[in-house]
Amino acid sequence: MSFTAQGMPTHLDLVLPTLRAVAELGGSAKVGEITDHVSANFPNSEVLLEATYPNRPSESVFLDRAAWGRSTAKLIGALEQPARGMYLTTPLADELLELPEAAALERIRDLDREYARQQREKKRIDISETSTPDPSAVDNETPSAEVLAETSSDDEGQEASWKSKLLQRLHALPPEGFEKFVIYLLRRYGLQLSHVGGSGDEGIDAIGTAPLSPVLSSRVAVQVKRYAPDGKPIGRETVALFQRDAQTKGAERAILVTLSRFTEPAKKAAIAATPTVDLVSGDRLADLIREDGASGVTVQPSVDESWFDRFDSVPG
């Protein structure tokens, strides 16, 4: 039985939730913010996130289709991408969000079919190779060729690739090994920490100080959750419990690190009580590792040769 037949939304089903996420985030949002919002608010998402491809057991079907949905929203003109990883809603998005959900979905399907028709006409290839099947008649397991090209060709797709590889490698570490790596990385950023860990740690994996200025510091508690990168997100209860444990240890600040993500209620809980908890998701952890530059991830410079074309014919 196909994933769709089992209740998994198609990429077209996820276009409207994507537009709603960007709109509710203020009309603009980064990829990670959109993904977190869609994952937190889509019905039964916790169960859906557990489904992976048989030949790619580390890849979430739901998150994969969410990425396709985001690309589709851009291709049909409901989202703009002014910079890498950043999206803005368009007037079309506002129009779709004002419609009843069934009408909006039908409009999205019409726009997708029209886009596919324009691509067929432009490329002059056989209709059977590029047409997007009618979701009402065919089980839509995969997006159109144009959506796949959009998803795989832009910088966002390349960024997702190295991050996925990194997070899967970190997830392969033993629990204590991952804790030690996170402590090492936080030390690289100036924190002074002692590893607690083990039984009786009372929810605290490290305790120490974080510098605020050359003469001021703050006592900080750290908790590390080695959740699967594409697995269940961390919820409000986990954050609230960690806050209580950190407070017991006299911490003025707290840091919760995971390879997964955080639900919206978890994000609200992190700033609703003291100590405030800084949430580090898998996506943010990957960024921190890259920014550090000396912790297993290297950034190789690339040359855009075409950029220099403007100087090939400079008047003498």
Disulfide bonds with the S-S distance in Angstrom:
none
